[in-house]
């Protein structure tokens, strides 16, 4: 009897150890989606964007204060945490398992590798222009690769979601600029200014999205891209898309408001 009790106790301890060592589902999703890598790409993009803002709005004279603020805002740890939080809030356990099942494969990882590499490549203005030019050349034609990319874009509602996110980011930037005393604008004036950019922003977003995806997915077989679109149309794929947009919006709405404040404070010569 005592041996049975000891065996049962050992078995219970082993099960407890396995449970304690098991990776939480959301952390496994983050690993499979390579959120650490994504966060570093976002940081690099943010630093370049901050440099552009400094050049355009501060005449390149933002100084150490502004540069340090930009570097602090694009913190990869916080950006990863925001994305992870949105995933945990939006996806249930079954959806997380479906995401892992799709992306924790050679096919899924190849897709993510191409997406991340393409995003890095698009940071080069020459590459971006070539990608946009290819989209313009294929738009309205009967290219099969273009047709598959169009299906992917439509399923994920990438144009309208990205336009909405960009408009919100611009709004938060102008609010920060006004809150910091860098511009005298009411909320209504800010809304009017932001909405006046909508059509131009939609055209620019369409060119960027299609140029990027046509380039990034060029090496993919049609069957692979079709399978990716089919996954995106599933409940798990739809939940993943919504979660990522939620996470990105949280990141950028906060960052852009703070960027607006930083620009205003730099304009005013503040040491805050």
N, C-alpha and C positions, 0 to 999 in steps of 0.2 A: 504493500500500500504506500509506504513512504517513497519508494522509487517512482511510483505513478505520480505522486504529488510533486516530486522533484522534477520529473519529466514535464509535467504540466506547467510548472513554474518556469522552467527553462524555455519551453515553447512560448509561453506568454511574454517572457522577456525578449525573445527573438522577434516576435511580432511587433512588440513595442519599439524595438530598435529599428526595424524596417519602416514602421510608420514615421518615426522621428527623422529618419534619413531620407524618406521619400521627398521628392521635389514637389512643392505645391504646384498645382496645375497652371496657375497664372505665371509662375516663374519659368515653368517649362515652355509655355507659349512664348514668353519673352526671349528665352534662349533660342528656340526654334526660329523665331522671327528676326533674331539678331538685333535686338533693340539697342544693345551697346554700340554696335556699328552704326546703326541709324542715328543715334544720338550724337555721335562724333561727326557724322556727315552734316547734321543740322547745325552743330556748333561751327564747323568750318564755313558753312553758308552764312551763318549769322555774323561771323566776324567780317566776312567780305561785305555783307550788307551794311554793317555798322561803318565800315570804311567809306562806302559809297555815300552814306548819309552825312558823314563828317565832311567829305569833299563837297557835296552838293549844298548842304545847308549851313555849314560852319566854315566854309572856305579852307578846309584842311587844318583848322586851328582849334580843334576840340581839346587837344592837349591830353595829358595823362589821365585826368579825371574822366573824360568821355570814353577813352579807350578802355580804361579799367571797368567802367560801368558796363560797356558792351560785353566785355569778356565775362563779367560776373553774371550778366543776364542769360547768356547762352551757356549755362552750366549743364554739361551732359548728364550729370546725375539727376538733376531736377527734371530735365526733359524726359529721361527714361522713366522716372517715377510717375510723371503725368501720363505717359502712354500706358504704363503698366496699370495704373489706377483705373483708367478708362476701360481697359480690357477686362479687369476684374469686375467692374460694375456692370458691364454690358453683356458679356458672354456667360452663359451657364456652363456647367461642367461638361455636358454632352457637346456643346459647341466648341469648347476648348479642346476636347479630345479630337473633334473633327478637324480643327485647325492644325493640331499637332500631326494627325494622320496624313494630312495633305502636304504640309511643308517639311516634315521631318523625313524626307525622302531625297534621293538624288535629284529627282525632277523638281521638287519644291525648292531645294537649296540652289539649284541652278537658276531658277527664276529669280530668287532673291539676289543672287550674285550679279545677275545681269541688271536688275533694277538699281542696285546700289552703285555698281560701276557706271551705269548710264547717268545717274544723278551727279556723280562726281565729274564725269566728262562734260556735262552740260554747264559746269562752272566756267568752262573756257568759251568765251564769246564766239570764237571761230567755229567750235563744234556746235554750239547752239544754233548759229545761223545755218550751218549745213543741215542740221536736223529739221529746222523750220522750212528750209528750201525743199527738202525731200517731201515734207507734208504737202506743201503747196503744189508740188509736181504731181502728187498722187491723188489729191483731193478731187472728188467728182469722177474719178476713173473707176475701172473695174479690177484693180489690183487685189489679189486674194489676201495678201498679208494685210493690206489696208482694211479690207472688210472684216478680218478677224479682230484687228485693233479697234475698229469702230464698235464692234459688238461688245468688247471688253469695256470700252469707255461708257457706252450706254447702260450696260448692266450695273456698273458701279456709280453712274451719274457723276462722273468725274468733272465734267465742265461746270455744271451748276454748283456742285458742292465746293469746288475750288474758287469759283467766282464769289460765292457767298462768304467763304472764309477770308478771302482777300479783302472784300469790302469791310468786313468786321474788323480785320486787323488795321486797315487804314483809318477806320473810325476811332479805334482805341489809340492809335498814334496821335491823331489830331486832338483827341480829348486830353492826352498827356501833355501835348504841346501847349494847349490852352490852359490846362490846370497849372502848368509851370510858369505861365506868364510869357510864353514865347510867341503867342498869337492871341489876338482878341477875337474870339469866335464863340457864338452861342451854340448850344446843342443843335438848334434848328439849322444854323449856318453850317455846322459840321456835317449834319445829315445831308444837306443839299449838296455840299461839295463832294461828299463821298458818292452819292447816287449819280452825280454828273459823270463819274468815271466808269459807270457800270458797263456801257457798251464797248468802250475802248478796252476795258479790262477783260471783258468776255472774249473779244477777238484775240487779244494777246495771250490769254490763258489757253484758248483753243489751239493756237499755233504752238505754244510750249508743250502742252500735254501730248498732242499728237506727234510732234517732232521727237519728244523724249521717248514715247512708247514705241514708235516705229523704229527708232535706233536701238533701244534696249532689247526689244523682243525680236529683232531681225534674225538672230541665230536660232530662235525657237522653231521647232517643227509646228506645223499648223495644228496637229493633233494635241500638242502640249498646250498651246495657247488656247485652244478650244476647251480643253479640260480645265484650264485655269478660269476661263469665263464661266464654265458650268459650276465650278466650285463657288465662284463669286455670286452666282445666282441662287445658291443654296442658303438655308437659314443661317448656317454657321458662317458662310462667306459674307452674307449681308450684315450679320452682327459684327464681324471683324471690321468690315469697311466703316460701319457707323462708329465703332469704338475708336478706330484710328483717327477719324475726322474729329471726334469729340476731344481726343487727347491733343491733337495738333491745335485745335481751336483754343483749348485751355492754355497751351504753351504760348502761342503767338499773341493772343489777346492780352495776356499779362505782359509779355515782353514788349510788345509794341506800345502799350501805355507807358511803360517805364522808359522806353526809348524816347518817346515824345517828351517826357519829363526831363530826361538827360540832355536832350537837345536844347530845351528851354533854359535849363540851368547853365549850360555851357554858353548860351547866348548872353545870359545875364551875368556871366563871370562868377557863378556861384561855386563855392567849395563844398556844398552839401554832398 
